[in-house]
Structure formats: C-alpha cells, structure tokens
Amino acid sequence: MSYERHIPAMAEEVADLLVTDTGGIYIDATLGTGGHTAYLLDHVPGSFRVIGLDQDRLAIEKARGFLERHSGRIEFLHGNFRNIKDLAGVAKCTGIVADLGISSLQLSDALRGFSYQGEGPLDMSMGEEARSVPKLLATAGEREISYLIKEFGEERRHRAIAREIVRIGLENPITTTGELRAAVERAAGQHGLMATLSRVFQAFRIWANSEMDALEEFLPQAVELLEPGGRIVVISYHSLEDRIVKRFFKLEESGCICPPDFPECRCAKEKRLRIMTRRPIRPSREELQKNQRARSAKLRAAERI
Ligand SMILES: C[S@@+](CC[C@H](N)C(=O)[O-])C[C@H]1O[C@@H](n2cnc3c(N)ncnc32)[C@H](O)[C@@H]1O
C-alpha cells in the first residue's frame, strides 16, 4: 500500500509563532506524519524537545520512521488531545500546535473509508473512540442525517441527500464508501458532485470522531499546560472549528464577565491569553500552488499571559 506524504500547512508561520524558547518543550497535538515537527526540528536551531501526540496509531508509526533522525528529541504519544493534560506527562510546556482534521495519509488509504475516491468499508475512525458511521446510517432518521450533513458538511442539498440515504438504507444498509457515494450521486446529480461528496464525507468523519467536542475539551487544557509567555497555534480547516478557536481565544483574553450592574466581580475570571492574530493567517499563493489541500486552512495563535 502506498501512502501520500502529508505536506504541513503554513509550517514556516507555525515555527515563527510557536518557538519562544529554543531550549523549551513543545507539544505537537496532531503529529500526523510529523510534518510540522520535522519542520521545527530541521529549521529552528536549538535543543528544544517535542512531544508528538496523535490518536491514530498508524500515523505515529509512520511519523516514527520519518522522524528517525530526530528520535532523541521527540517523545511519541498515542491518544486523543481531548485528554491532553493527562497524556502530556509534563506539568507545563513552552508551546502547543494543533493542525486539525485529517491527514493525506489517512485520506489516501481507501480501506479506512475517509475518501469518496476509494472503495472500502465506511470506517472513518481516526482512533479507537470513534463512532460507527454504518450504524448511524442504519439507525438515524432523515432529520438527524440531514442536520449532520448541513452542520458538519455545510452542504446545501442536505435534505435530499439524507432522504436518499435513508431510502436506500431501508433496502440495503450502507456500509461502504461506494454505497454512500452512489446515494449522494443519486440525490445530488452530477453538478458540483465532487465538492458535494467531499462535504458529505467530511460531515460523517467529523461526527464519527466527535471532532468539535474534542476541540472544545482540548483548548482549556492546552492553556493550562502553557507556561507564561508560551504560545498556542491552531490551524483549522472548517468554519465551525475556526469559530470555536476564535471564540475561545476571545473569552480567554477577557477578564471579568460579570453583568455590568454587579457591584463587584463574582466570577473571578482571569485573562489568560493575548491574541496574536486578530484575523486568521491564510496560506500564501505560493504555498497553495504547491499544496492545494491547505486552501481552507486558517491559523490562529495566542500567548499565555
Ligand atoms: C492535518 S493532520 C496533521 C498533520 C501534521 N501536522 C503533519 O504535518 O504531518 C491531523 C492529524 O491529527 C490527528 N487528530 C485529529 N484529531 C485528533 C484528536 N482529537 N486527538 C489526537 N489526534 C488527532 C489525526 O489523526 C491526524 O493524524
């Protein structure tokens, strides 16, 4: 089986924003095949160390091979970043990077079911905690499926697609990528089909891996792990993800959130972050020429106060 090597998005920008201490400890919370970690270790001078975490065992195995030359400076960890505080094995760190979503390695393996282009079981799990998409399609009603496609896929034809998925499922349960692709094709027609397929598959992948919930749980723990002056850099590929990061950074940048008519503060909320990117950073035109996959990437960074 040949896998596509993942090209890290905005690696230079990540390195510039993340590294504040060349002797520090950094966490790559979405190691993937180690693209960002490799860039840091190859391009930033210093003796800093990296803790590389991923929920996908296969990704870690690949990263271990690709990063062998740096093995003395990396610790590989398997697990979900929603448990980052328990997993990290350090009380504090200098910086954390999270490059959300899916890697080219995962997308290009047809047997994992992430892509409409391959033929395989509709697995879509990145880690052991994932939920079953075939089970969802067999048990959920049209409204729930329609909602997921709209919310996580941002697909306008969500109702027609959900109706067709449920109709087909009543005759033959949908358990493969090809069967899901055929249902979408029948409902949506040929116009803009590739983009629609990509959005529908994305929706079920996000649901299967509870990606938005994991992100919501990860962010506050990441802030607690950062030492003062340490930074968090997050790259997202979906507007919902970006909204979660933006709102979280804003909330952490504000102090007291008591109603204005309270005589004194009762919330005791502290400012914990300083936002470094008022607007998200997007990949340059030159980068997009080399890496189309980065086209929806948005980078936001903040510093622990
Ligand atoms: C976009 S890729 C990262 C690629 C990596 N930055 C590189 O350059 O090779 C996203 C990775 O994050 C992992 N991932 C996604 N959600 C995760 C989570 N909640 N916990 C741990 N890893 C996660 C995926 O398994 C995938 O390998």
The ligand as an SDF file (V2000), in Angstrom:
LIG
                    3D

 27 29  0  0  0  0  0  0  0  0999 V2000
   -3.9590   17.5490    9.4810 C   0  0  0  0  0  0  0  0  0  0  0  0
   -3.2740   16.1330   10.2060 S   0  0  0  0  0  0  0  0  0  0  0  0
   -1.8060   16.7000   10.9480 C   0  0  0  0  0  0  0  0  0  0  0  0
   -0.6390   16.6420   10.0570 C   0  0  0  0  0  0  0  0  0  0  0  0
    0.6570   17.0330   10.6730 C   0  0  0  0  0  0  0  0  0  0  0  0
    0.6330   18.3790   11.1730 N   0  0  0  0  0  0  0  0  0  0  0  0
    1.7630   16.8720    9.6440 C   0  0  0  0  0  0  0  0  0  0  0  0
    2.2990   17.8920    9.2010 O   0  0  0  0  0  0  0  0  0  0  0  0
    2.0810   15.7490    9.2830 O   0  0  0  0  0  0  0  0  0  0  0  0
   -4.2840   15.8840   11.5730 C   0  0  0  0  0  0  0  0  0  0  0  0
   -3.8490   14.7530   12.4850 C   0  0  0  0  0  0  0  0  0  0  0  0
   -4.4530   14.9800   13.7290 O   0  0  0  0  0  0  0  0  0  0  0  0
   -4.9150   13.7790   14.2470 C   0  0  0  0  0  0  0  0  0  0  0  0
   -6.0310   14.1230   15.1190 N   0  0  0  0  0  0  0  0  0  0  0  0
   -7.2160   14.6670   14.7680 C   0  0  0  0  0  0  0  0  0  0  0  0
   -7.9810   14.8400   15.8490 N   0  0  0  0  0  0  0  0  0  0  0  0
   -7.2470   14.4080   16.9190 C   0  0  0  0  0  0  0  0  0  0  0  0
   -7.5010   14.3250   18.3100 C   0  0  0  0  0  0  0  0  0  0  0  0
   -8.6650   14.7090   18.8230 N   0  0  0  0  0  0  0  0  0  0  0  0
   -6.5270   13.8470   19.1000 N   0  0  0  0  0  0  0  0  0  0  0  0
   -5.3260   13.4300   18.5930 C   0  0  0  0  0  0  0  0  0  0  0  0
   -5.0540   13.4660   17.2760 N   0  0  0  0  0  0  0  0  0  0  0  0
   -6.0000   13.9530   16.4470 C   0  0  0  0  0  0  0  0  0  0  0  0
   -5.3200   12.9580   13.0550 C   0  0  0  0  0  0  0  0  0  0  0  0
   -5.2900   11.5890   13.3730 O   0  0  0  0  0  0  0  0  0  0  0  0
   -4.2720   13.3610   12.0250 C   0  0  0  0  0  0  0  0  0  0  0  0
   -3.1890   12.4900   12.0410 O   0  0  0  0  0  0  0  0  0  0  0  0
  1  2  1  0
  2  3  1  0
  2 10  1  0
  3  4  1  0
  4  5  1  0
  5  6  1  0
  5  7  1  0
  7  8  2  0
  7  9  1  0
 10 11  1  0
 11 12  1  0
 11 26  1  0
 12 13  1  0
 13 14  1  0
 13 24  1  0
 14 15  1  0
 14 23  1  0
 15 16  2  0
 16 17  1  0
 17 18  1  0
 17 23  2  0
 18 19  1  0
 18 20  2  0
 20 21  1  0
 21 22  2  0
 22 23  1  0
 24 25  1  0
 24 26  1  0
 26 27  1  0
M  CHG  2   2   1   9  -1
M  END
$$$$
